[in-house]
Amino acid sequence: MHGNLITESLPNGIRLDNEDRILGYGSGRIRRSFIRILLEDRVKIKISRYDSTKGHIIYRL
């Protein structure tokens, strides 16, 4: 299983290894469980179908 690698944490989002800049927020379980998302983490992101620059971080690998 592979995910997107976080290469940079920005004030209003994250930058991924494929140079995409996404406004990513932690989804329900990640926020409820206080799971920290750090640099160099691999994550699964569910990108909005209406706006490709916004998404939810749904899983930390």
mmCIF file of the N, C-alpha and C atoms, coordinates in Angstrom:
data_MODEL
# 
_entry.id   MODEL 
# 
loop_
_atom_site.group_PDB 
_atom_site.id 
_atom_site.type_symbol 
_atom_site.label_atom_id 
_atom_site.label_alt_id 
_atom_site.label_comp_id 
_atom_site.label_asym_id 
_atom_site.label_entity_id 
_atom_site.label_seq_id 
_atom_site.pdbx_PDB_ins_code 
_atom_site.Cartn_x 
_atom_site.Cartn_y 
_atom_site.Cartn_z 
_atom_site.occupancy 
_atom_site.B_iso_or_equiv 
_atom_site.pdbx_formal_charge 
_atom_site.auth_seq_id 
_atom_site.auth_comp_id 
_atom_site.auth_asym_id 
_atom_site.auth_atom_id 
_atom_site.pdbx_PDB_model_num 
ATOM 1   N N  . MET A 1 1  ? 0.844   -1.174 0.000  1.00 0.00 ? 1  MET A N  1 
ATOM 2   C CA . MET A 1 1  ? 0.000   0.000  0.000  1.00 0.00 ? 1  MET A CA 1 
ATOM 3   C C  . MET A 1 1  ? 0.891   1.239  0.000  1.00 0.00 ? 1  MET A C  1 
ATOM 4   N N  . HIS A 1 2  ? 0.640   2.139  -0.875 1.00 0.00 ? 2  HIS A N  1 
ATOM 5   C CA . HIS A 1 2  ? 1.431   3.354  -0.933 1.00 0.00 ? 2  HIS A CA 1 
ATOM 6   C C  . HIS A 1 2  ? 0.503   4.556  -0.838 1.00 0.00 ? 2  HIS A C  1 
ATOM 7   N N  . GLY A 1 3  ? 1.054   5.641  -0.358 1.00 0.00 ? 3  GLY A N  1 
ATOM 8   C CA . GLY A 1 3  ? 0.276   6.864  -0.216 1.00 0.00 ? 3  GLY A CA 1 
ATOM 9   C C  . GLY A 1 3  ? 1.088   8.035  -0.723 1.00 0.00 ? 3  GLY A C  1 
ATOM 10  N N  . ASN A 1 4  ? 0.628   9.197  -0.435 1.00 0.00 ? 4  ASN A N  1 
ATOM 11  C CA . ASN A 1 4  ? 1.329   10.416 -0.810 1.00 0.00 ? 4  ASN A CA 1 
ATOM 12  C C  . ASN A 1 4  ? 2.250   10.822 0.321  1.00 0.00 ? 4  ASN A C  1 
ATOM 13  N N  . LEU A 1 5  ? 3.458   11.224 -0.021 1.00 0.00 ? 5  LEU A N  1 
ATOM 14  C CA . LEU A 1 5  ? 4.448   11.642 0.962  1.00 0.00 ? 5  LEU A CA 1 
ATOM 15  C C  . LEU A 1 5  ? 4.328   13.141 1.186  1.00 0.00 ? 5  LEU A C  1 
ATOM 16  N N  . ILE A 1 6  ? 4.239   13.555 2.450  1.00 0.00 ? 6  ILE A N  1 
ATOM 17  C CA . ILE A 1 6  ? 4.174   14.975 2.778  1.00 0.00 ? 6  ILE A CA 1 
ATOM 18  C C  . ILE A 1 6  ? 5.592   15.508 2.801  1.00 0.00 ? 6  ILE A C  1 
ATOM 19  N N  . THR A 1 7  ? 5.884   16.488 1.957  1.00 0.00 ? 7  THR A N  1 
ATOM 20  C CA . THR A 1 7  ? 7.235   17.044 1.890  1.00 0.00 ? 7  THR A CA 1 
ATOM 21  C C  . THR A 1 7  ? 7.343   18.408 2.550  1.00 0.00 ? 7  THR A C  1 
ATOM 22  N N  . GLU A 1 8  ? 6.218   19.096 2.713  1.00 0.00 ? 8  GLU A N  1 
ATOM 23  C CA . GLU A 1 8  ? 6.263   20.421 3.312  1.00 0.00 ? 8  GLU A CA 1 
ATOM 24  C C  . GLU A 1 8  ? 4.927   20.714 3.980  1.00 0.00 ? 8  GLU A C  1 
ATOM 25  N N  . SER A 1 9  ? 5.002   21.266 5.169  1.00 0.00 ? 9  SER A N  1 
ATOM 26  C CA . SER A 1 9  ? 3.796   21.668 5.882  1.00 0.00 ? 9  SER A CA 1 
ATOM 27  C C  . SER A 1 9  ? 3.652   23.179 5.750  1.00 0.00 ? 9  SER A C  1 
ATOM 28  N N  . LEU A 1 10 ? 2.546   23.603 5.214  1.00 0.00 ? 10 LEU A N  1 
ATOM 29  C CA . LEU A 1 10 ? 2.286   25.020 4.980  1.00 0.00 ? 10 LEU A CA 1 
ATOM 30  C C  . LEU A 1 10 ? 1.205   25.509 5.941  1.00 0.00 ? 10 LEU A C  1 
ATOM 31  N N  . PRO A 1 11 ? 1.107   26.815 6.178  1.00 0.00 ? 11 PRO A N  1 
ATOM 32  C CA . PRO A 1 11 ? 0.091   27.307 7.109  1.00 0.00 ? 11 PRO A CA 1 
ATOM 33  C C  . PRO A 1 11 ? -1.339  26.985 6.675  1.00 0.00 ? 11 PRO A C  1 
ATOM 34  N N  . ASN A 1 12 ? -1.554  26.899 5.382  1.00 0.00 ? 12 ASN A N  1 
ATOM 35  C CA . ASN A 1 12 ? -2.913  26.643 4.909  1.00 0.00 ? 12 ASN A CA 1 
ATOM 36  C C  . ASN A 1 12 ? -3.000  25.361 4.093  1.00 0.00 ? 12 ASN A C  1 
ATOM 37  N N  . GLY A 1 13 ? -2.119  24.402 4.342  1.00 0.00 ? 13 GLY A N  1 
ATOM 38  C CA . GLY A 1 13 ? -2.195  23.151 3.616  1.00 0.00 ? 13 GLY A CA 1 
ATOM 39  C C  . GLY A 1 13 ? -0.914  22.364 3.706  1.00 0.00 ? 13 GLY A C  1 
ATOM 40  N N  . ILE A 1 14 ? -0.764  21.416 2.797  1.00 0.00 ? 14 ILE A N  1 
ATOM 41  C CA . ILE A 1 14 ? 0.423   20.571 2.747  1.00 0.00 ? 14 ILE A CA 1 
ATOM 42  C C  . ILE A 1 14 ? 0.897   20.466 1.313  1.00 0.00 ? 14 ILE A C  1 
ATOM 43  N N  . ARG A 1 15 ? 2.174   20.191 1.139  1.00 0.00 ? 15 ARG A N  1 
ATOM 44  C CA . ARG A 1 15 ? 2.705   19.947 -0.202 1.00 0.00 ? 15 ARG A CA 1 
ATOM 45  C C  . ARG A 1 15 ? 3.093   18.473 -0.269 1.00 0.00 ? 15 ARG A C  1 
ATOM 46  N N  . LEU A 1 16 ? 2.696   17.833 -1.349 1.00 0.00 ? 16 LEU A N  1 
ATOM 47  C CA . LEU A 1 16 ? 2.932   16.406 -1.519 1.00 0.00 ? 16 LEU A CA 1 
ATOM 48  C C  . LEU A 1 16 ? 4.162   16.166 -2.381 1.00 0.00 ? 16 LEU A C  1 
ATOM 49  N N  . ASP A 1 17 ? 4.599   14.904 -2.439 1.00 0.00 ? 17 ASP A N  1 
ATOM 50  C CA . ASP A 1 17 ? 5.807   14.561 -3.183 1.00 0.00 ? 17 ASP A CA 1 
ATOM 51  C C  . ASP A 1 17 ? 5.656   14.741 -4.683 1.00 0.00 ? 17 ASP A C  1 
ATOM 52  N N  . ASN A 1 18 ? 4.445   14.780 -5.192 1.00 0.00 ? 18 ASN A N  1 
ATOM 53  C CA . ASN A 1 18 ? 4.254   15.009 -6.628 1.00 0.00 ? 18 ASN A CA 1 
ATOM 54  C C  . ASN A 1 18 ? 4.036   16.493 -6.930 1.00 0.00 ? 18 ASN A C  1 
ATOM 55  N N  . GLU A 1 19 ? 4.489   17.359 -6.006 1.00 0.00 ? 19 GLU A N  1 
ATOM 56  C CA . GLU A 1 19 ? 4.469   18.818 -6.156 1.00 0.00 ? 19 GLU A CA 1 
ATOM 57  C C  . GLU A 1 19 ? 3.062   19.419 -6.161 1.00 0.00 ? 19 GLU A C  1 
ATOM 58  N N  . ASP A 1 20 ? 2.047   18.651 -5.761 1.00 0.00 ? 20 ASP A N  1 
ATOM 59  C CA . ASP A 1 20 ? 0.710   19.213 -5.634 1.00 0.00 ? 20 ASP A CA 1 
ATOM 60  C C  . ASP A 1 20 ? 0.594   19.930 -4.299 1.00 0.00 ? 20 ASP A C  1 
ATOM 61  N N  . ARG A 1 21 ? -0.058  21.053 -4.304 1.00 0.00 ? 21 ARG A N  1 
ATOM 62  C CA . ARG A 1 21 ? -0.328  21.775 -3.063 1.00 0.00 ? 21 ARG A CA 1 
ATOM 63  C C  . ARG A 1 21 ? -1.800  21.605 -2.769 1.00 0.00 ? 21 ARG A C  1 
ATOM 64  N N  . ILE A 1 22 ? -2.098  20.989 -1.644 1.00 0.00 ? 22 ILE A N  1 
ATOM 65  C CA . ILE A 1 22 ? -3.474  20.660 -1.305 1.00 0.00 ? 22 ILE A CA 1 
ATOM 66  C C  . ILE A 1 22 ? -3.802  21.248 0.055  1.00 0.00 ? 22 ILE A C  1 
ATOM 67  N N  . LEU A 1 23 ? -4.969  21.823 0.166  1.00 0.00 ? 23 LEU A N  1 
ATOM 68  C CA . LEU A 1 23 ? -5.475  22.272 1.441  1.00 0.00 ? 23 LEU A CA 1 
ATOM 69  C C  . LEU A 1 23 ? -6.074  21.035 2.102  1.00 0.00 ? 23 LEU A C  1 
ATOM 70  N N  . GLY A 1 24 ? -5.268  20.359 2.936  1.00 0.00 ? 24 GLY A N  1 
ATOM 71  C CA . GLY A 1 24 ? -5.683  19.079 3.506  1.00 0.00 ? 24 GLY A CA 1 
ATOM 72  C C  . GLY A 1 24 ? -6.006  19.191 4.979  1.00 0.00 ? 24 GLY A C  1 
ATOM 73  N N  . TYR A 1 25 ? -7.128  18.663 5.368  1.00 0.00 ? 25 TYR A N  1 
ATOM 74  C CA . TYR A 1 25 ? -7.556  18.649 6.760  1.00 0.00 ? 25 TYR A CA 1 
ATOM 75  C C  . TYR A 1 25 ? -7.688  17.206 7.211  1.00 0.00 ? 25 TYR A C  1 
ATOM 76  N N  . GLY A 1 26 ? -7.463  16.990 8.492  1.00 0.00 ? 26 GLY A N  1 
ATOM 77  C CA . GLY A 1 26 ? -7.684  15.661 9.049  1.00 0.00 ? 26 GLY A CA 1 
ATOM 78  C C  . GLY A 1 26 ? -9.162  15.365 9.106  1.00 0.00 ? 26 GLY A C  1 
ATOM 79  N N  . SER A 1 27 ? -9.551  14.161 8.730  1.00 0.00 ? 27 SER A N  1 
ATOM 80  C CA . SER A 1 27 ? -10.959 13.794 8.775  1.00 0.00 ? 27 SER A CA 1 
ATOM 81  C C  . SER A 1 27 ? -11.322 13.299 10.170 1.00 0.00 ? 27 SER A C  1 
ATOM 82  N N  . GLY A 1 28 ? -12.514 12.816 10.343 1.00 0.00 ? 28 GLY A N  1 
ATOM 83  C CA . GLY A 1 28 ? -13.097 12.476 11.634 1.00 0.00 ? 28 GLY A CA 1 
ATOM 84  C C  . GLY A 1 28 ? -12.234 11.687 12.595 1.00 0.00 ? 28 GLY A C  1 
ATOM 85  N N  . ARG A 1 29 ? -11.794 10.490 12.205 1.00 0.00 ? 29 ARG A N  1 
ATOM 86  C CA . ARG A 1 29 ? -11.032 9.638  13.116 1.00 0.00 ? 29 ARG A CA 1 
ATOM 87  C C  . ARG A 1 29 ? -9.674  10.232 13.449 1.00 0.00 ? 29 ARG A C  1 
ATOM 88  N N  . ILE A 1 30 ? -9.063  10.895 12.489 1.00 0.00 ? 30 ILE A N  1 
ATOM 89  C CA . ILE A 1 30 ? -7.745  11.486 12.728 1.00 0.00 ? 30 ILE A CA 1 
ATOM 90  C C  . ILE A 1 30 ? -7.876  12.628 13.735 1.00 0.00 ? 30 ILE A C  1 
ATOM 91  N N  . ARG A 1 31 ? -8.910  13.424 13.623 1.00 0.00 ? 31 ARG A N  1 
ATOM 92  C CA . ARG A 1 31 ? -9.106  14.513 14.580 1.00 0.00 ? 31 ARG A CA 1 
ATOM 93  C C  . ARG A 1 31 ? -9.532  13.996 15.943 1.00 0.00 ? 31 ARG A C  1 
ATOM 94  N N  . ARG A 1 32 ? -10.445 13.019 15.966 1.00 0.00 ? 32 ARG A N  1 
ATOM 95  C CA . ARG A 1 32 ? -10.928 12.483 17.236 1.00 0.00 ? 32 ARG A CA 1 
ATOM 96  C C  . ARG A 1 32 ? -9.833  11.804 18.038 1.00 0.00 ? 32 ARG A C  1 
ATOM 97  N N  . SER A 1 33 ? -8.940  11.100 17.355 1.00 0.00 ? 33 SER A N  1 
ATOM 98  C CA . SER A 1 33 ? -7.880  10.347 18.031 1.00 0.00 ? 33 SER A CA 1 
ATOM 99  C C  . SER A 1 33 ? -6.616  11.171 18.240 1.00 0.00 ? 33 SER A C  1 
ATOM 100 N N  . PHE A 1 34 ? -6.620  12.428 17.855 1.00 0.00 ? 34 PHE A N  1 
ATOM 101 C CA . PHE A 1 34 ? -5.478  13.338 18.001 1.00 0.00 ? 34 PHE A CA 1 
ATOM 102 C C  . PHE A 1 34 ? -4.225  12.770 17.345 1.00 0.00 ? 34 PHE A C  1 
ATOM 103 N N  . ILE A 1 35 ? -4.376  12.189 16.156 1.00 0.00 ? 35 ILE A N  1 
ATOM 104 C CA . ILE A 1 35 ? -3.238  11.640 15.419 1.00 0.00 ? 35 ILE A CA 1 
ATOM 105 C C  . ILE A 1 35 ? -2.505  12.800 14.750 1.00 0.00 ? 35 ILE A C  1 
ATOM 106 N N  . ARG A 1 36 ? -1.208  12.871 14.983 1.00 0.00 ? 36 ARG A N  1 
ATOM 107 C CA . ARG A 1 36 ? -0.414  13.954 14.418 1.00 0.00 ? 36 ARG A CA 1 
ATOM 108 C C  . ARG A 1 36 ? 0.080   13.564 13.030 1.00 0.00 ? 36 ARG A C  1 
ATOM 109 N N  . ILE A 1 37 ? -0.001  14.504 12.119 1.00 0.00 ? 37 ILE A N  1 
ATOM 110 C CA . ILE A 1 37 ? 0.516   14.327 10.772 1.00 0.00 ? 37 ILE A CA 1 
ATOM 111 C C  . ILE A 1 37 ? 1.782   15.156 10.682 1.00 0.00 ? 37 ILE A C  1 
ATOM 112 N N  . LEU A 1 38 ? 2.916   14.504 10.466 1.00 0.00 ? 38 LEU A N  1 
ATOM 113 C CA . LEU A 1 38 ? 4.208   15.170 10.449 1.00 0.00 ? 38 LEU A CA 1 
ATOM 114 C C  . LEU A 1 38 ? 4.819   15.114 9.057  1.00 0.00 ? 38 LEU A C  1 
ATOM 115 N N  . LEU A 1 39 ? 5.926   15.834 8.873  1.00 0.00 ? 39 LEU A N  1 
ATOM 116 C CA . LEU A 1 39 ? 6.652   15.766 7.609  1.00 0.00 ? 39 LEU A CA 1 
ATOM 117 C C  . LEU A 1 39 ? 7.157   14.350 7.393  1.00 0.00 ? 39 LEU A C  1 
ATOM 118 N N  . GLU A 1 40 ? 7.288   13.964 6.154  1.00 0.00 ? 40 GLU A N  1 
ATOM 119 C CA . GLU A 1 40 ? 7.772   12.642 5.741  1.00 0.00 ? 40 GLU A CA 1 
ATOM 120 C C  . GLU A 1 40 ? 6.792   11.520 6.068  1.00 0.00 ? 40 GLU A C  1 
ATOM 121 N N  . ASP A 1 41 ? 5.574   11.835 6.496  1.00 0.00 ? 41 ASP A N  1 
ATOM 122 C CA . ASP A 1 41 ? 4.546   10.812 6.699  1.00 0.00 ? 41 ASP A CA 1 
ATOM 123 C C  . ASP A 1 41 ? 3.904   10.477 5.363  1.00 0.00 ? 41 ASP A C  1 
ATOM 124 N N  . ARG A 1 42 ? 3.509   9.245  5.220  1.00 0.00 ? 42 ARG A N  1 
ATOM 125 C CA . ARG A 1 42 ? 2.718   8.847  4.055  1.00 0.00 ? 42 ARG A CA 1 
ATOM 126 C C  . ARG A 1 42 ? 1.256   8.830  4.473  1.00 0.00 ? 42 ARG A C  1 
ATOM 127 N N  . VAL A 1 43 ? 0.421   9.472  3.674  1.00 0.00 ? 43 VAL A N  1 
ATOM 128 C CA . VAL A 1 43 ? -0.994  9.598  4.008  1.00 0.00 ? 43 VAL A CA 1 
ATOM 129 C C  . VAL A 1 43 ? -1.846  9.265  2.791  1.00 0.00 ? 43 VAL A C  1 
ATOM 130 N N  . LYS A 1 44 ? -3.079  8.860  3.056  1.00 0.00 ? 44 LYS A N  1 
ATOM 131 C CA . LYS A 1 44 ? -4.073  8.710  1.997  1.00 0.00 ? 44 LYS A CA 1 
ATOM 132 C C  . LYS A 1 44 ? -4.962  9.940  2.053  1.00 0.00 ? 44 LYS A C  1 
ATOM 133 N N  . ILE A 1 45 ? -5.191  10.528 0.905  1.00 0.00 ? 45 ILE A N  1 
ATOM 134 C CA . ILE A 1 45 ? -5.982  11.754 0.834  1.00 0.00 ? 45 ILE A CA 1 
ATOM 135 C C  . ILE A 1 45 ? -7.167  11.535 -0.093 1.00 0.00 ? 45 ILE A C  1 
ATOM 136 N N  . LYS A 1 46 ? -8.336  11.926 0.380  1.00 0.00 ? 46 LYS A N  1 
ATOM 137 C CA . LYS A 1 46 ? -9.536  11.893 -0.451 1.00 0.00 ? 46 LYS A CA 1 
ATOM 138 C C  . LYS A 1 46 ? -9.729  13.303 -0.993 1.00 0.00 ? 46 LYS A C  1 
ATOM 139 N N  . ILE A 1 47 ? -9.466  13.470 -2.273 1.00 0.00 ? 47 ILE A N  1 
ATOM 140 C CA . ILE A 1 47 ? -9.512  14.789 -2.901 1.00 0.00 ? 47 ILE A CA 1 
ATOM 141 C C  . ILE A 1 47 ? -10.938 15.079 -3.350 1.00 0.00 ? 47 ILE A C  1 
ATOM 142 N N  . SER A 1 48 ? -11.351 16.307 -3.141 1.00 0.00 ? 48 SER A N  1 
ATOM 143 C CA . SER A 1 48 ? -12.693 16.741 -3.517 1.00 0.00 ? 48 SER A CA 1 
ATOM 144 C C  . SER A 1 48 ? -12.880 16.623 -5.022 1.00 0.00 ? 48 SER A C  1 
ATOM 145 N N  . ARG A 1 49 ? -14.022 16.145 -5.429 1.00 0.00 ? 49 ARG A N  1 
ATOM 146 C CA . ARG A 1 49 ? -14.269 16.021 -6.870 1.00 0.00 ? 49 ARG A CA 1 
ATOM 147 C C  . ARG A 1 49 ? -14.603 17.359 -7.516 1.00 0.00 ? 49 ARG A C  1 
ATOM 148 N N  . TYR A 1 50 ? -14.927 18.360 -6.700 1.00 0.00 ? 50 TYR A N  1 
ATOM 149 C CA . TYR A 1 50 ? -15.271 19.669 -7.228 1.00 0.00 ? 50 TYR A CA 1 
ATOM 150 C C  . TYR A 1 50 ? -14.084 20.619 -7.297 1.00 0.00 ? 50 TYR A C  1 
ATOM 151 N N  . ASP A 1 51 ? -13.115 20.433 -6.376 1.00 0.00 ? 51 ASP A N  1 
ATOM 152 C CA . ASP A 1 51 ? -11.954 21.313 -6.330 1.00 0.00 ? 51 ASP A CA 1 
ATOM 153 C C  . ASP A 1 51 ? -10.734 20.448 -6.022 1.00 0.00 ? 51 ASP A C  1 
ATOM 154 N N  . SER A 1 52 ? -9.844  20.322 -6.986 1.00 0.00 ? 52 SER A N  1 
ATOM 155 C CA . SER A 1 52 ? -8.712  19.407 -6.833 1.00 0.00 ? 52 SER A CA 1 
ATOM 156 C C  . SER A 1 52 ? -7.615  19.938 -5.914 1.00 0.00 ? 52 SER A C  1 
ATOM 157 N N  . THR A 1 53 ? -7.810  21.116 -5.326 1.00 0.00 ? 53 THR A N  1 
ATOM 158 C CA . THR A 1 53 ? -6.819  21.642 -4.395 1.00 0.00 ? 53 THR A CA 1 
ATOM 159 C C  . THR A 1 53 ? -7.243  21.455 -2.943 1.00 0.00 ? 53 THR A C  1 
ATOM 160 N N  . LYS A 1 54 ? -8.364  20.800 -2.698 1.00 0.00 ? 54 LYS A N  1 
ATOM 161 C CA . LYS A 1 54 ? -8.854  20.577 -1.337 1.00 0.00 ? 54 LYS A CA 1 
ATOM 162 C C  . LYS A 1 54 ? -9.085  19.092 -1.117 1.00 0.00 ? 54 LYS A C  1 
ATOM 163 N N  . GLY A 1 55 ? -8.840  18.662 0.114  1.00 0.00 ? 55 GLY A N  1 
ATOM 164 C CA . GLY A 1 55 ? -9.054  17.256 0.406  1.00 0.00 ? 55 GLY A CA 1 
ATOM 165 C C  . GLY A 1 55 ? -9.003  16.964 1.893  1.00 0.00 ? 55 GLY A C  1 
ATOM 166 N N  . HIS A 1 56 ? -9.341  15.731 2.239  1.00 0.00 ? 56 HIS A N  1 
ATOM 167 C CA . HIS A 1 56 ? -9.320  15.261 3.617  1.00 0.00 ? 56 HIS A CA 1 
ATOM 168 C C  . HIS A 1 56 ? -8.256  14.186 3.747  1.00 0.00 ? 56 HIS A C  1 
ATOM 169 N N  . ILE A 1 57 ? -7.454  14.291 4.801  1.00 0.00 ? 57 ILE A N  1 
ATOM 170 C CA . ILE A 1 57 ? -6.496  13.234 5.100  1.00 0.00 ? 57 ILE A CA 1 
ATOM 171 C C  . ILE A 1 57 ? -7.286  12.158 5.815  1.00 0.00 ? 57 ILE A C  1 
ATOM 172 N N  . ILE A 1 58 ? -7.393  10.981 5.204  1.00 0.00 ? 58 ILE A N  1 
ATOM 173 C CA . ILE A 1 58 ? -8.244  9.953  5.775  1.00 0.00 ? 58 ILE A CA 1 
ATOM 174 C C  . ILE A 1 58 ? -7.469  8.841  6.458  1.00 0.00 ? 58 ILE A C  1 
ATOM 175 N N  . TYR A 1 59 ? -6.163  8.721  6.205  1.00 0.00 ? 59 TYR A N  1 
ATOM 176 C CA . TYR A 1 59 ? -5.412  7.620  6.796  1.00 0.00 ? 59 TYR A CA 1 
ATOM 177 C C  . TYR A 1 59 ? -3.928  7.961  6.815  1.00 0.00 ? 59 TYR A C  1 
ATOM 178 N N  . ARG A 1 60 ? -3.272  7.658  7.905  1.00 0.00 ? 60 ARG A N  1 
ATOM 179 C CA . ARG A 1 60 ? -1.822  7.829  8.012  1.00 0.00 ? 60 ARG A CA 1 
ATOM 180 C C  . ARG A 1 60 ? -1.204  6.457  7.939  1.00 0.00 ? 60 ARG A C  1 
ATOM 181 N N  . LEU A 1 61 ? -0.337  6.244  6.950  1.00 0.00 ? 61 LEU A N  1 
ATOM 182 C CA . LEU A 1 61 ? 0.266   4.923  6.743  1.00 0.00 ? 61 LEU A CA 1 
ATOM 183 C C  . LEU A 1 61 ? 1.490   4.731  7.598  1.00 0.00 ? 61 LEU A C  1 
# 
